[in-house]
């Protein structure tokens, strides 16, 4: 919610003094290059034209958790030396979700930003926070503890750089329907702990497929 509030403030601040701004929302999915999973999600964004051929855009997206296909296991250790057995083996499954903030420039060809069919493309810079959670099989937490460094949750903060392209159709008065694809590569990925670092669901190269509706305000 803090990131969404920050995004909203930024879009509002940039729009001050400009005669036109658009707001868009839609759905789509994220696909990692080295990961077979599809992360389905929602996005909310804004776009500000500098001309009919060039715009600035920003977008916030959330992609719902996906779980690993195979479970893993680890040994739990008793909190008391008198507990029997002192160690037990338990299974867990990891899940991963993504929160993204991206922005960049778009160059329109065809009828441009305001009219009819157009194509567009440009660069994008993305900040992505990926949340990793482990769901352990039931065990008595009053008697046993997971190993140090194997926390229930962790996160990976990434900075990605990439390209985006898409098509759109603007119907006067009604609004704009669009479809776009972006590809981005992680220049920096910082896991918060070993739980985050060990997930098999994270990919440094991602592709986003988005479809949605844009409304212009003058």
CORVEN-V729540 format. One record per residue. N is the residue number from 1. SS is DSSP state (~ for helix, > for strand, _ for the rest). Layout:
n->N ss->SS
n->N ss->SS
This chain:
n->1 ss->_
n->2 ss->~
n->3 ss->~
n->4 ss->~
n->5 ss->~
n->6 ss->~
n->7 ss->~
n->8 ss->~
n->9 ss->~
n->10 ss->~
n->11 ss->~
n->12 ss->~
n->13 ss->~
n->14 ss->~
n->15 ss->~
n->16 ss->_
n->17 ss->_
n->18 ss->_
n->19 ss->_
n->20 ss->_
n->21 ss->>
n->22 ss->>
n->23 ss->>
n->24 ss->>
n->25 ss->>
n->26 ss->>
n->27 ss->>
n->28 ss->>
n->29 ss->>
n->30 ss->>
n->31 ss->>
n->32 ss->>
n->33 ss->_
n->34 ss->_
n->35 ss->_
n->36 ss->_
n->37 ss->_
n->38 ss->>
n->39 ss->>
n->40 ss->>
n->41 ss->>
n->42 ss->>
n->43 ss->>
n->44 ss->>
n->45 ss->>
n->46 ss->>
n->47 ss->>
n->48 ss->>
n->49 ss->>
n->50 ss->_
n->51 ss->_
n->52 ss->_
n->53 ss->_
n->54 ss->>
n->55 ss->>
n->56 ss->>
n->57 ss->>
n->58 ss->>
n->59 ss->>
n->60 ss->>
n->61 ss->>
n->62 ss->>
n->63 ss->>
n->64 ss->>
n->65 ss->>
n->66 ss->>
n->67 ss->>
n->68 ss->_
n->69 ss->_
n->70 ss->_
n->71 ss->_
n->72 ss->>
n->73 ss->>
n->74 ss->>
n->75 ss->>
n->76 ss->>
n->77 ss->>
n->78 ss->>
n->79 ss->_
n->80 ss->_
n->81 ss->_
n->82 ss->_
n->83 ss->_
n->84 ss->_
n->85 ss->_
n->86 ss->_
n->87 ss->>
n->88 ss->>
n->89 ss->>
n->90 ss->>
n->91 ss->>
n->92 ss->>
n->93 ss->>
n->94 ss->>
n->95 ss->>
n->96 ss->>
n->97 ss->>
n->98 ss->>
n->99 ss->>
n->100 ss->>
n->101 ss->>
n->102 ss->>
n->103 ss->>
n->104 ss->>
n->105 ss->>
n->106 ss->>
n->107 ss->>
n->108 ss->>
n->109 ss->>
n->110 ss->>
n->111 ss->_
n->112 ss->_
n->113 ss->_
n->114 ss->_
n->115 ss->_
n->116 ss->>
n->117 ss->>
n->118 ss->>
n->119 ss->>
n->120 ss->>
n->121 ss->>
n->122 ss->>
n->123 ss->>
n->124 ss->>
n->125 ss->>
n->126 ss->>
n->127 ss->>
n->128 ss->>
n->129 ss->>
n->130 ss->>
n->131 ss->>
n->132 ss->>
n->133 ss->>
n->134 ss->>
n->135 ss->>
n->136 ss->>
n->137 ss->_
n->138 ss->_
n->139 ss->_
n->140 ss->_
n->141 ss->_
n->142 ss->_
n->143 ss->_
n->144 ss->>
n->145 ss->>
n->146 ss->_
n->147 ss->_
n->148 ss->_
n->149 ss->_
n->150 ss->_
n->151 ss->_
n->152 ss->_
n->153 ss->>
n->154 ss->>
n->155 ss->>
n->156 ss->>
n->157 ss->>
n->158 ss->>
n->159 ss->>
n->160 ss->>
n->161 ss->>
n->162 ss->>
n->163 ss->>
n->164 ss->>
n->165 ss->>
n->166 ss->>
n->167 ss->>
n->168 ss->>
n->169 ss->>
n->170 ss->>
n->171 ss->>
n->172 ss->_
n->173 ss->_
n->174 ss->_
n->175 ss->>
n->176 ss->>
n->177 ss->>
n->178 ss->>
n->179 ss->>
n->180 ss->>
n->181 ss->>
n->182 ss->>
n->183 ss->>
n->184 ss->>
n->185 ss->>
n->186 ss->>
n->187 ss->>
n->188 ss->>
n->189 ss->>
n->190 ss->>
n->191 ss->>
n->192 ss->_
n->193 ss->_
n->194 ss->~
n->195 ss->~
n->196 ss->~
n->197 ss->~
n->198 ss->_
n->199 ss->_
n->200 ss->_
n->201 ss->_
n->202 ss->_
n->203 ss->_
n->204 ss->_
n->205 ss->>
n->206 ss->>
n->207 ss->>
n->208 ss->>
n->209 ss->>
n->210 ss->>
n->211 ss->>
n->212 ss->>
n->213 ss->>
n->214 ss->>
n->215 ss->>
n->216 ss->>
n->217 ss->>
n->218 ss->_
